[in-house]
């Protein structure tokens, strides 16, 4: 990952996490004067200017509720990189996603119809429902909510030093959305 693509946590003026942006976007917000650095890294970008880790908007921005994009990365994050049929945690290259209700039967690309699945389970389930294949899901799949978005944001920033205070991470309790693997 290049320096300019490093993740930076963007906070609202209220210290509420909004999203993760890259260093390039953060530097644009900082030079425009609409944000300030909350936590810098120890990486020198220019003389006297350090790469930010967390920035905060100066004025409060109303952020509309927006359902997170349905894509493999977000589905994997939601499911903790764990096959929802056999329960085994896999690296990304050994995972795929599965339509709970097969596409051939009208199942769509929606949060509540897609689950993380390993390749062997995907082949075994084939074009059947979990009940028909005798492969029950580990947990009920729910549609995306504002909590899903926050959980995904939390899991992406879980291992970044200093972010946990803004992402409301309790390290004594395992997060449902914690990225593993």
GULODO-176542 format. One record per residue: residue in three letters; z, y, x of N, C-alpha, C in turn; residue number from 1. Coordinates in pm, 1 decimal, decimal comma. Atoms other than C-alpha are relative to their C-alpha. Layout:
N
+-------+----------+----------+----------+----------+----------+----------+----------+----------+----------+------+
: fimar :     n.up :  n.north :   n.east :    ca.up : ca.north :  ca.east :     c.up :  c.north :   c.east : tise :
+-------+----------+----------+----------+----------+----------+----------+----------+----------+----------+------+
:   ALA :        Z :        Y :        X :        Z :        Y :        X :        Z :        Y :        X :  NUM :
...
+-------+----------+----------+----------+----------+----------+----------+----------+----------+----------+------+
//
This chain:
181
+-------+----------+----------+----------+----------+----------+----------+----------+----------+----------+------+
: fimar :     n.up :  n.north :   n.east :    ca.up : ca.north :  ca.east :     c.up :  c.north :   c.east : tise :
+-------+----------+----------+----------+----------+----------+----------+----------+----------+----------+------+
:   UNK :      0,0 :   -117,5 :     85,1 :      0,0 :      0,0 :      0,0 :      0,0 :    123,2 :     89,2 :    1 :
:   UNK :      5,7 :   -122,0 :    -79,8 :    -95,2 :    337,7 :    139,7 :    114,9 :     93,4 :    -38,5 :    2 :
:   UNK :   -109,2 :    -94,8 :     22,2 :    158,1 :    618,0 :    166,6 :    -19,2 :     78,3 :   -129,3 :    3 :
:   UNK :     29,0 :    -83,7 :    117,3 :    -12,4 :    820,5 :   -107,2 :     15,0 :    -77,5 :   -131,6 :    4 :
:   UNK :    -12,3 :     84,0 :    119,4 :      9,3 :    525,2 :   -349,4 :    141,9 :    -50,1 :    -25,9 :    5 :
:   UNK :   -138,8 :     43,4 :     19,2 :    385,2 :    468,8 :   -308,0 :     51,2 :     45,5 :   -136,0 :    6 :
:   UNK :    -52,4 :    -38,2 :    130,6 :    574,2 :    472,3 :   -639,1 :    107,0 :    108,0 :      8,7 :    7 :
:   UNK :    -98,7 :   -107,3 :     13,4 :    775,8 :    777,6 :   -740,2 :     45,0 :     -0,5 :   -145,7 :    8 :
:   UNK :    -53,9 :     -2,4 :    134,8 :   1004,8 :    780,6 :  -1042,9 :     -0,9 :    142,9 :    -52,0 :    9 :
:   UNK :      5,4 :   -131,9 :     62,8 :    935,3 :   1076,7 :  -1272,8 :    103,6 :      5,9 :   -111,2 :   10 :
:   UNK :   -104,8 :    -20,2 :     99,9 :   1234,1 :   1201,4 :  -1473,7 :    -28,8 :    124,0 :    -81,6 :   11 :
:   UNK :      4,8 :   -119,6 :     82,1 :   1245,1 :   1444,7 :  -1760,0 :    112,3 :     92,5 :     46,4 :   12 :
:   UNK :   -105,0 :    -94,5 :    -37,1 :   1465,3 :   1754,1 :  -1723,8 :    137,9 :    -53,7 :    -38,8 :   13 :
:   UNK :   -125,0 :     60,5 :     47,0 :   1732,8 :   1552,2 :  -1909,5 :     42,3 :   -120,7 :     84,1 :   14 :
:   UNK :    -20,9 :    113,9 :    -89,5 :   1722,5 :   1288,9 :  -1628,0 :    -39,2 :   -133,5 :    -62,2 :   15 :
:   UNK :     51,3 :    121,2 :     63,1 :   1562,2 :   1039,4 :  -1865,5 :   -127,0 :    -43,4 :     72,8 :   16 :
:   UNK :    121,8 :     44,1 :    -67,7 :   1301,5 :    824,5 :  -1687,3 :   -120,1 :      6,9 :    -93,9 :   17 :
:   UNK :    122,0 :    -10,1 :     79,8 :    948,7 :    896,1 :  -1810,3 :    -97,5 :   -110,1 :     39,4 :   18 :
:   UNK :     93,2 :    101,2 :    -48,5 :    724,1 :    678,6 :  -1594,3 :      0,7 :     -0,3 :    151,9 :   19 :
:   UNK :     15,8 :      7,9 :   -144,1 :    635,9 :    577,6 :  -1241,5 :   -138,4 :     54,2 :     33,8 :   20 :
:   UNK :    125,5 :    -60,7 :    -44,0 :    369,7 :    785,6 :  -1070,1 :    -15,4 :    -26,6 :    149,3 :   21 :
:   UNK :     17,4 :     17,8 :   -144,8 :    225,7 :    785,2 :   -718,0 :     35,6 :    129,7 :     72,7 :   22 :
:   UNK :    -37,5 :   -115,0 :    -82,2 :    304,2 :   1023,4 :   -430,7 :    -98,0 :    115,4 :    -22,0 :   23 :
:   UNK :    101,0 :   -104,3 :     19,3 :    -23,3 :   1212,6 :   -484,3 :     29,9 :     81,8 :   -126,0 :   24 :
:   UNK :    -30,7 :    -69,5 :    125,3 :     63,5 :   1295,2 :   -847,2 :    132,1 :     76,4 :     11,9 :   25 :
:   UNK :   -129,4 :    -68,1 :    -15,4 :    422,1 :   1380,7 :   -752,4 :    -14,8 :    127,3 :     81,8 :   26 :
:   UNK :     20,5 :   -119,0 :    -83,2 :    305,1 :   1622,6 :   -483,3 :    -70,2 :    109,4 :    -79,7 :   27 :
:   UNK :     65,9 :    -97,6 :     87,4 :     78,4 :   1791,7 :   -739,6 :    102,9 :     69,2 :    -88,3 :   28 :
:   UNK :   -103,2 :    -58,3 :     87,0 :    374,0 :   1840,7 :   -976,4 :     96,1 :     88,9 :     78,7 :   29 :
:   UNK :    -91,0 :    -79,4 :    -82,9 :    594,4 :   1966,9 :   -693,3 :    -64,2 :    131,2 :     44,3 :   30 :
:   UNK :     66,0 :   -122,4 :    -47,3 :    339,4 :   2216,6 :   -558,3 :    -31,3 :     95,9 :   -114,8 :   31 :
:   UNK :     20,2 :    -87,2 :    116,9 :    271,0 :   2347,3 :   -910,2 :    131,2 :     63,8 :    -44,7 :   32 :
:   UNK :   -130,4 :    -56,6 :     35,4 :    643,8 :   2417,1 :   -937,2 :     55,3 :    -48,8 :   -131,5 :   33 :
:   UNK :    -49,7 :     51,3 :    128,0 :    695,7 :   2206,6 :  -1249,2 :    103,0 :   -111,8 :     19,2 :   34 :
:   UNK :    -96,3 :    105,9 :    -27,9 :    916,2 :   1948,3 :  -1076,1 :     72,2 :     29,5 :    130,2 :   35 :
:   UNK :    -78,5 :    -10,4 :   -123,3 :   1181,7 :   1923,4 :   -806,2 :     35,6 :   -141,0 :     46,4 :   36 :
:   UNK :    -36,6 :    128,8 :    -56,0 :   1282,2 :   1641,1 :   -575,9 :    147,3 :    -28,2 :    -30,5 :   37 :
:   UNK :   -137,9 :     44,6 :     23,5 :   1593,3 :   1453,8 :   -686,8 :     47,6 :    -85,2 :    117,4 :   38 :
:   UNK :    -34,1 :     86,2 :   -112,7 :   1589,7 :   1187,4 :   -415,1 :   -123,1 :    -10,5 :     90,4 :   39 :
:   UNK :    111,8 :     17,4 :    -94,1 :   1366,8 :   1206,4 :   -106,2 :     12,6 :   -134,7 :     72,1 :   40 :
:   UNK :     -6,7 :    115,6 :    -88,8 :   1276,5 :    912,0 :    113,7 :     23,7 :     53,6 :    140,8 :   41 :
:   UNK :    -12,5 :    -45,0 :   -139,7 :   1314,8 :    923,7 :    491,2 :   -137,1 :      1,8 :     68,8 :   42 :
:   UNK :    136,0 :     -0,6 :    -53,8 :    934,8 :    921,7 :    533,8 :    -52,1 :    143,5 :      2,5 :   43 :
:   UNK :     49,7 :   -136,5 :    -17,4 :    799,2 :   1249,2 :    671,9 :   -147,8 :      5,0 :    -38,2 :   44 :
:   UNK :    138,6 :    -15,9 :     44,0 :    479,6 :   1355,4 :    493,1 :    -68,3 :    108,9 :     80,4 :   45 :
:   UNK :     42,1 :   -115,4 :    -80,6 :    433,7 :   1693,9 :    661,2 :    126,6 :     52,9 :     66,4 :   46 :
:   UNK :   -122,2 :    -54,1 :    -60,9 :    670,6 :   1883,4 :    890,4 :     90,3 :     66,0 :   -105,9 :   47 :
:   UNK :    -96,9 :    -54,5 :     94,8 :    979,0 :   1952,8 :    676,3 :    -16,0 :    -50,0 :   -142,5 :   48 :
:   UNK :     23,4 :     51,9 :    136,0 :    838,0 :   1768,7 :    370,3 :      4,7 :   -152,4 :      4,2 :   49 :
:   UNK :    -17,1 :    144,5 :      6,2 :    955,1 :   1417,6 :    292,6 :    -62,0 :    -55,3 :   -128,0 :   50 :
:   UNK :     55,0 :     67,8 :    117,4 :    790,0 :   1172,5 :     54,6 :    112,9 :    -13,9 :   -102,0 :   51 :
:   UNK :   -106,0 :     13,1 :    100,7 :    985,4 :   1186,9 :   -271,9 :     11,8 :   -143,3 :    -50,4 :   52 :
:   UNK :    -23,7 :    128,8 :     65,0 :   1140,9 :    878,2 :   -427,4 :     18,1 :     22,0 :   -149,8 :   53 :
:   UNK :    -23,9 :    -36,3 :    139,8 :   1253,8 :   1045,5 :   -751,9 :    -21,9 :    149,8 :    -13,5 :   54 :
:   UNK :     16,2 :   -142,5 :     30,0 :   1137,0 :   1378,6 :   -897,0 :     38,0 :     23,4 :   -145,9 :   55 :
:   UNK :    -42,7 :    -37,4 :    135,2 :   1254,1 :   1565,7 :  -1207,7 :    -76,8 :    121,8 :    -45,4 :   56 :
:   UNK :     65,2 :   -116,9 :     57,0 :   1063,9 :   1799,9 :  -1434,4 :    102,6 :    111,2 :    -17,4 :   57 :
:   UNK :    -91,7 :   -113,2 :     12,2 :   1216,7 :   2148,1 :  -1445,2 :     28,7 :     31,3 :   -146,3 :   58 :
:   UNK :    -19,7 :    -22,7 :    143,1 :   1164,2 :   2196,7 :  -1818,6 :    -21,2 :   -130,4 :    -75,5 :   59 :
:   UNK :      6,8 :    122,6 :     79,5 :   1208,3 :   1929,3 :  -2082,1 :   -138,9 :    -16,2 :    -60,3 :   60 :
:   UNK :    129,9 :     30,9 :     59,1 :    883,8 :   1762,6 :  -2189,4 :     20,5 :   -102,8 :   -109,7 :   61 :
:   UNK :     -9,4 :     95,9 :    109,6 :    865,9 :   1595,5 :  -2528,2 :   -100,6 :   -111,0 :     27,9 :   62 :
:   UNK :     85,8 :    114,0 :    -31,7 :    729,6 :   1251,1 :  -2452,7 :    -18,8 :    -80,7 :   -127,5 :   63 :
:   UNK :     22,6 :     75,8 :    124,1 :    564,9 :   1087,7 :  -2752,6 :     19,4 :   -149,5 :     22,6 :   64 :
:   UNK :    -14,1 :    144,3 :     -6,7 :    643,0 :    725,9 :  -2827,2 :   -139,0 :    -59,6 :     15,1 :   65 :
:   UNK :    129,4 :     61,1 :    -25,5 :    360,9 :    519,6 :  -2689,1 :     24,1 :   -146,2 :     35,2 :   66 :
:   UNK :    -12,3 :    141,3 :    -30,1 :    328,9 :    143,7 :  -2694,1 :    -65,6 :    -28,2 :    133,7 :   67 :
:   UNK :     54,1 :     34,0 :   -130,7 :    276,6 :      4,8 :  -2347,4 :   -127,6 :    -82,3 :    -15,2 :   68 :
:   UNK :    127,2 :     69,5 :     -3,7 :    -65,9 :   -124,5 :  -2265,1 :     21,6 :   -150,4 :     11,6 :   69 :
:   UNK :     -5,7 :    144,7 :     -8,5 :   -114,0 :   -494,6 :  -2324,3 :    -90,2 :    -42,4 :    115,2 :   70 :
:   UNK :     75,3 :     54,2 :   -112,5 :   -217,9 :   -635,1 :  -1988,1 :     84,7 :   -109,0 :     64,7 :   71 :
:   UNK :    -71,0 :    112,7 :    -60,1 :   -124,2 :   -933,0 :  -1773,7 :    126,5 :     43,0 :     72,4 :   72 :
:   UNK :   -116,8 :    -44,1 :    -75,9 :    111,1 :   -737,9 :  -1548,0 :    117,5 :     29,0 :    -93,0 :   73 :
:   UNK :   -108,5 :    -33,6 :     92,3 :    312,5 :   -605,4 :  -1842,1 :     54,0 :   -122,8 :    -73,4 :   74 :
:   UNK :    -45,6 :    123,4 :     64,6 :    323,6 :   -945,0 :  -2014,5 :     84,2 :    -81,3 :     98,8 :   75 :
:   UNK :    -75,7 :     72,5 :   -101,9 :    438,2 :  -1109,1 :  -1687,2 :    136,9 :     65,0 :     21,4 :   76 :
:   UNK :   -127,4 :    -70,9 :    -16,5 :    705,9 :   -840,5 :  -1642,6 :     92,9 :    -28,3 :   -116,7 :   77 :
:   UNK :    -81,7 :     24,1 :    118,9 :    827,8 :   -882,6 :  -1999,6 :     62,1 :   -139,0 :      3,2 :   78 :
:   UNK :    -46,4 :    138,5 :      1,1 :    857,2 :  -1260,1 :  -1953,2 :     66,4 :    -43,1 :    130,8 :   79 :
:   UNK :    -68,6 :     30,8 :   -125,0 :   1011,4 :  -1240,1 :  -1605,3 :    -76,2 :    -96,4 :     89,8 :   80 :
:   UNK :     85,0 :     87,6 :    -82,1 :    716,8 :  -1423,1 :  -1441,0 :     33,9 :   -147,1 :    -22,5 :   81 :
:   UNK :    -42,2 :    134,1 :     36,6 :    835,0 :  -1737,8 :  -1621,2 :    -90,6 :    -52,8 :   -110,5 :   82 :
:   UNK :     81,2 :     63,8 :    104,4 :    610,3 :  -1976,2 :  -1816,7 :     86,1 :    -14,0 :   -124,5 :   83 :
:   UNK :    -78,0 :      1,7 :    123,6 :    723,3 :  -1947,8 :  -2176,3 :     -2,2 :   -135,4 :    -69,8 :   84 :
:   UNK :     -0,1 :    136,3 :     53,4 :    657,5 :  -2317,9 :  -2237,4 :     87,7 :    -92,5 :     83,6 :   85 :
:   UNK :    -78,7 :     91,2 :    -83,8 :    804,1 :  -2505,1 :  -1937,6 :    122,1 :     68,1 :     61,8 :   86 :
:   UNK :   -115,4 :    -73,4 :    -50,7 :   1044,3 :  -2230,1 :  -1823,4 :      3,7 :     21,4 :    149,4 :   87 :
:   UNK :      2,1 :    -12,8 :   -145,5 :    943,3 :  -2239,5 :  -1457,9 :    -53,3 :    136,6 :     40,2 :   88 :
:   UNK :     43,0 :   -129,2 :    -53,6 :    910,5 :  -1915,3 :  -1262,8 :   -108,6 :    -26,2 :    104,0 :   89 :
:   UNK :    113,2 :     18,8 :    -89,5 :    579,0 :  -1881,9 :  -1075,7 :    -40,8 :    131,8 :     63,6 :   90 :
:   UNK :     62,7 :   -121,8 :    -53,3 :    407,4 :  -1635,1 :   -842,5 :   -119,2 :     37,7 :    -89,3 :   91 :
:   UNK :    105,4 :    -53,1 :     86,7 :    144,3 :  -1420,4 :  -1013,1 :   -128,1 :    -81,3 :      4,6 :   92 :
:   UNK :    126,8 :     71,7 :    -10,1 :   -151,3 :  -1619,0 :   -879,8 :      2,9 :   -138,3 :    -64,9 :   93 :
:   UNK :    -10,2 :    128,9 :     68,1 :    -22,4 :  -1933,3 :  -1052,3 :     27,7 :     16,9 :   -149,1 :   94 :
:   UNK :    -25,1 :    -28,5 :    141,2 :     15,5 :  -1765,0 :  -1392,0 :   -126,6 :     45,5 :    -71,2 :   95 :
:   UNK :    102,0 :    -56,6 :     86,8 :   -209,2 :  -1676,8 :  -1677,4 :     73,8 :     40,8 :   -127,4 :   96 :
:   UNK :    -66,5 :    -27,3 :    127,7 :   -142,2 :  -1563,2 :  -2030,5 :    -59,9 :    -89,9 :   -104,4 :   97 :
:   UNK :     43,0 :     90,2 :    105,5 :   -168,3 :  -1765,9 :  -2345,0 :     11,8 :     70,5 :   -133,7 :   98 :
:   UNK :     -6,0 :    -48,5 :    138,1 :   -247,2 :  -1671,9 :  -2702,3 :     82,0 :   -100,5 :    -80,0 :   99 :
:   UNK :    -84,8 :     88,2 :     79,6 :     33,2 :  -1818,3 :  -2914,6 :    -82,2 :    -54,2 :   -116,7 :  100 :
:   UNK :     97,2 :     39,7 :    101,7 :   -207,5 :  -1822,8 :  -3208,5 :   -135,4 :     11,6 :     68,6 :  101 :
:   UNK :    125,9 :     -3,7 :    -75,1 :   -539,6 :  -1917,9 :  -3043,9 :    -99,2 :    103,2 :    -53,2 :  102 :
:   UNK :    102,7 :    -98,4 :     37,9 :   -820,2 :  -1660,8 :  -3040,8 :    -94,9 :    -58,4 :   -103,6 :  103 :
:   UNK :     94,5 :     64,0 :     92,0 :  -1041,8 :  -1910,5 :  -3224,1 :     52,1 :     -3,7 :   -142,9 :  104 :
:   UNK :    -59,8 :      1,0 :    134,0 :   -799,2 :  -1892,9 :  -3517,4 :     44,4 :    139,8 :    -42,7 :  105 :
:   UNK :    -29,0 :   -138,0 :     38,0 :   -776,9 :  -1517,1 :  -3528,3 :    112,3 :     66,2 :     76,9 :  106 :
:   UNK :   -106,8 :    -59,3 :    -81,0 :   -501,1 :  -1460,1 :  -3272,6 :    -55,7 :    111,7 :     87,4 :  107 :
:   UNK :     50,2 :   -116,7 :    -72,8 :   -538,3 :  -1119,5 :  -3108,9 :     70,6 :     26,0 :    131,7 :  108 :
:   UNK :    -59,7 :    -45,9 :   -125,6 :   -452,3 :   -943,0 :  -2784,7 :    112,4 :     97,3 :    -34,2 :  109 :
:   UNK :   -113,6 :    -81,7 :     40,1 :   -115,8 :   -817,7 :  -2906,8 :    125,7 :    -48,7 :     70,4 :  110 :
:   UNK :   -127,0 :     32,0 :    -65,5 :    235,9 :   -809,5 :  -2762,3 :     64,0 :   -124,2 :    -57,4 :  111 :
:   UNK :    -69,5 :    111,5 :     62,7 :    360,1 :  -1061,4 :  -3014,1 :    -85,0 :   -126,7 :     -8,2 :  112 :
:   UNK :     82,2 :    121,0 :     -1,8 :     73,3 :  -1308,6 :  -2959,4 :    -33,0 :    -46,3 :    142,2 :  113 :
:   UNK :     28,8 :     37,0 :   -138,2 :     55,7 :  -1320,1 :  -2578,4 :    129,0 :    -33,2 :     73,8 :  114 :
:   UNK :   -114,7 :     39,4 :    -81,4 :    296,4 :  -1499,8 :  -2345,8 :    -46,6 :    -40,4 :    139,1 :  115 :
:   UNK :     25,5 :     47,1 :   -135,7 :    314,8 :  -1578,8 :  -1976,2 :     -2,5 :   -152,9 :     -2,9 :  116 :
:   UNK :     17,9 :    144,5 :      3,7 :    197,3 :  -1931,8 :  -1910,1 :    -52,4 :    -47,7 :    134,4 :  117 :
:   UNK :     56,0 :     59,1 :   -122,1 :    135,8 :  -2155,5 :  -1609,1 :   -130,1 :    -71,0 :    -37,5 :  118 :
:   UNK :    130,3 :     63,1 :     25,9 :   -206,9 :  -2313,5 :  -1572,7 :     12,5 :   -139,7 :    -61,7 :  119 :
:   UNK :    -11,0 :    133,0 :     62,6 :    -93,2 :  -2673,6 :  -1647,5 :     39,4 :      6,5 :   -148,3 :  120 :
:   UNK :    -40,2 :    -12,2 :    140,9 :     81,4 :  -2568,5 :  -1970,3 :   -113,4 :     58,5 :    -84,1 :  121 :
:   UNK :    110,9 :    -59,2 :     72,6 :   -218,2 :  -2356,9 :  -2070,0 :   -105,0 :   -106,1 :    -32,0 :  122 :
:   UNK :     98,2 :    107,2 :     23,5 :   -451,1 :  -2657,0 :  -2027,7 :     53,2 :    -99,4 :   -103,0 :  123 :
:   UNK :    -59,5 :     95,7 :     92,7 :   -209,0 :  -2883,9 :  -2215,7 :      0,1 :     53,6 :   -143,3 :  124 :
:   UNK :     -4,5 :    -59,7 :    134,2 :   -171,3 :  -2643,2 :  -2509,8 :   -139,4 :     14,4 :    -58,1 :  125 :
:   UNK :    141,1 :     -9,5 :     37,2 :   -546,8 :  -2589,5 :  -2518,8 :    -20,0 :     94,2 :   -118,0 :  126 :
:   UNK :     35,6 :    -85,7 :    114,0 :   -666,9 :  -2452,4 :  -2854,7 :     89,9 :    -30,1 :   -120,1 :  127 :
:   UNK :    -93,9 :     33,8 :    106,9 :   -355,4 :  -2543,7 :  -3052,2 :    111,0 :    104,4 :     -6,7 :  128 :
:   UNK :   -120,5 :    -82,5 :      8,6 :    -49,6 :  -2360,7 :  -3176,1 :    109,8 :    -72,9 :     77,8 :  129 :
:   UNK :   -109,2 :     68,7 :    -70,0 :    278,2 :  -2434,8 :  -2992,5 :     54,9 :   -119,7 :    -78,1 :  130 :
:   UNK :    -50,4 :    109,6 :     83,5 :    390,4 :  -2651,4 :  -3285,7 :    -93,2 :   -120,6 :      6,8 :  131 :
:   UNK :     97,3 :    109,1 :     -4,2 :     70,2 :  -2857,8 :  -3286,7 :      0,8 :    -70,4 :    135,8 :  132 :
:   UNK :      0,3 :     56,5 :   -135,2 :     90,7 :  -2908,3 :  -2909,4 :    134,9 :    -61,5 :     37,0 :  133 :
:   UNK :   -134,6 :     48,5 :    -32,0 :    461,6 :  -2997,9 :  -2924,6 :     61,1 :     73,7 :    117,7 :  134 :
:   UNK :    -47,2 :    -83,2 :   -111,3 :    534,9 :  -2711,0 :  -2685,1 :     66,3 :    125,7 :    -55,8 :  135 :
:   UNK :    -66,3 :   -118,5 :     56,1 :    792,5 :  -2476,5 :  -2835,5 :     16,9 :    110,1 :    104,8 :  136 :
:   UNK :    -22,4 :   -115,0 :    -87,9 :    824,8 :  -2126,9 :  -2689,1 :    147,5 :      8,1 :     36,9 :  137 :
:   UNK :   -138,1 :    -15,8 :    -44,4 :   1138,8 :  -2053,4 :  -2486,4 :     74,8 :    100,5 :    -86,4 :  138 :
:   UNK :    -61,9 :   -102,4 :     85,5 :   1204,3 :  -1746,4 :  -2701,1 :   -105,9 :     57,8 :    -92,3 :  139 :
:   UNK :     88,3 :    -63,1 :     97,2 :   1056,8 :  -1570,5 :  -2998,6 :    -65,8 :    122,4 :     63,3 :  140 :
:   UNK :     72,1 :   -113,4 :    -56,2 :    789,2 :  -1318,5 :  -2898,6 :      0,0 :    112,1 :   -103,3 :  141 :
:   UNK :    -12,8 :   -114,5 :     89,7 :    842,7 :   -973,7 :  -3046,5 :   -104,5 :    105,4 :     31,8 :  142 :
:   UNK :     92,0 :   -110,7 :    -28,3 :    610,3 :   -675,3 :  -3085,5 :     66,0 :    101,6 :     92,7 :  143 :
:   UNK :    -50,3 :   -101,4 :    -92,4 :    645,0 :   -394,0 :  -2833,1 :     71,7 :    111,5 :    -74,8 :  144 :
:   UNK :    -74,1 :   -113,4 :     54,0 :    898,9 :   -120,9 :  -2901,1 :     27,8 :     96,1 :    115,7 :  145 :
:   UNK :    -39,5 :    -92,7 :   -105,8 :   1036,4 :    175,6 :  -2708,2 :     89,9 :    -73,1 :    101,0 :  146 :
:   UNK :    -86,1 :     76,7 :    -89,6 :   1286,9 :    -73,8 :  -2562,5 :    -82,6 :    -85,4 :     95,9 :  147 :
:   UNK :     90,4 :     75,8 :    -87,1 :   1000,1 :   -284,8 :  -2426,6 :    -48,4 :     89,6 :    112,5 :  148 :
:   UNK :     48,8 :    -94,1 :   -100,9 :    861,8 :     19,4 :  -2247,3 :    107,6 :     30,7 :    102,7 :  149 :
:   UNK :   -110,2 :    -28,7 :    -92,3 :   1201,2 :    100,8 :  -2098,0 :     32,2 :   -121,4 :     85,8 :  150 :
:   UNK :    -25,0 :    122,1 :    -75,7 :   1251,8 :   -259,7 :  -1995,9 :   -102,7 :    -22,1 :    108,2 :  151 :
:   UNK :    106,0 :     14,5 :    -99,5 :    917,0 :   -268,5 :  -1818,4 :     17,7 :    101,1 :    112,4 :  152 :
:   UNK :    -24,2 :   -103,0 :   -100,9 :    994,0 :     58,4 :  -1639,3 :    117,1 :    -42,5 :     89,2 :  153 :
:   UNK :   -117,8 :     44,5 :    -74,5 :   1332,7 :    -81,0 :  -1537,8 :    -37,0 :   -113,3 :     96,1 :  154 :
:   UNK :     33,4 :    113,9 :    -85,7 :   1182,8 :   -402,6 :  -1402,2 :    -88,2 :     41,1 :    116,7 :  155 :
:   UNK :     85,5 :    -46,1 :   -110,5 :    922,9 :   -218,0 :  -1193,9 :     80,8 :     72,4 :    106,6 :  156 :
:   UNK :    -78,5 :    -77,0 :    -96,1 :   1190,9 :     -3,4 :  -1030,7 :    129,4 :    -65,3 :     42,0 :  157 :
:   UNK :   -125,2 :     69,9 :    -22,1 :   1464,8 :   -263,8 :  -1006,2 :     43,4 :     -2,5 :    146,7 :  158 :
:   UNK :    -36,5 :     16,2 :   -141,0 :   1452,3 :   -300,1 :   -627,5 :    -23,1 :    125,2 :     83,2 :  159 :
:   UNK :     20,6 :   -123,6 :    -73,6 :   1388,1 :     63,0 :   -533,3 :    132,6 :     72,8 :     12,1 :  160 :
:   UNK :   -131,0 :    -58,8 :    -26,8 :   1692,8 :    215,8 :   -372,7 :     13,3 :    137,7 :    -65,6 :  161 :
:   UNK :    -30,1 :   -127,3 :     63,0 :   1844,7 :    500,7 :   -572,7 :    -50,6 :     13,9 :   -142,6 :  162 :
:   UNK :     55,4 :    -12,0 :    134,4 :   1647,3 :    440,1 :   -891,7 :     92,6 :    -55,8 :   -107,0 :  163 :
:   UNK :    -81,7 :     67,3 :    100,9 :   1907,0 :    221,3 :  -1063,4 :     87,6 :     96,3 :    -78,9 :  164 :
:   UNK :    -83,3 :    -96,6 :     71,9 :   2122,1 :    523,3 :  -1152,0 :    -76,2 :     69,8 :   -112,4 :  165 :
:   UNK :     81,8 :    -63,1 :    103,4 :   1832,1 :    661,6 :  -1358,2 :    -59,7 :   -101,2 :    -97,3 :  166 :
:   UNK :     59,6 :    104,7 :     83,7 :   1706,1 :    329,5 :  -1498,6 :    104,2 :    -80,3 :    -75,0 :  167 :
:   UNK :   -109,8 :     63,9 :     72,5 :   2046,6 :    224,6 :  -1632,9 :      4,8 :   -149,0 :     29,5 :  168 :
:   UNK :     -3,4 :    138,9 :    -43,0 :   2051,0 :    -95,5 :  -1433,2 :    143,7 :    -40,7 :     25,6 :  169 :
:   UNK :   -130,6 :     58,3 :    -24,5 :   2367,0 :   -302,1 :  -1445,3 :    -24,3 :   -126,1 :     81,7 :  170 :
:   UNK :     29,7 :    112,4 :    -87,7 :   2343,2 :   -536,7 :  -1146,0 :     88,6 :   -121,2 :    -26,9 :  171 :
:   UNK :    -86,3 :    114,0 :     30,0 :   2624,2 :   -754,6 :  -1280,1 :    -57,4 :    -84,4 :   -113,1 :  172 :
:   UNK :     61,9 :     71,0 :    110,6 :   2408,7 :   -855,5 :  -1577,7 :   -147,9 :    -11,5 :     29,8 :  173 :
:   UNK :    143,9 :     19,3 :    -23,2 :   2059,6 :  -1004,4 :  -1533,9 :    -79,4 :     65,7 :   -111,3 :  174 :
:   UNK :     84,4 :    -66,8 :     98,4 :   1799,3 :   -790,3 :  -1708,9 :    -98,0 :    -98,2 :    -61,4 :  175 :
:   UNK :     96,9 :     83,4 :     69,8 :   1582,6 :   -961,6 :  -1968,2 :   -139,6 :     24,6 :     53,3 :  176 :
:   UNK :    131,6 :    -37,4 :    -45,9 :   1287,4 :   -779,4 :  -1818,6 :    -11,0 :      0,7 :    152,6 :  177 :
:   UNK :     -1,1 :     -6,7 :   -146,0 :   1378,4 :   -824,7 :  -1452,8 :   -117,2 :    -76,8 :     58,5 :  178 :
:   UNK :    113,7 :     64,9 :    -66,5 :   1072,7 :   -899,5 :  -1241,7 :     51,7 :    -95,7 :    106,0 :  179 :
:   UNK :    -41,1 :    100,9 :    -96,6 :   1116,7 :  -1217,2 :  -1042,0 :   -122,9 :    -64,8 :     56,0 :  180 :
:   UNK :    110,1 :     76,8 :    -57,1 :    893,5 :  -1396,4 :   -800,5 :    -94,1 :     78,9 :     78,6 :  181 :
+-------+----------+----------+----------+----------+----------+----------+----------+----------+----------+------+
//
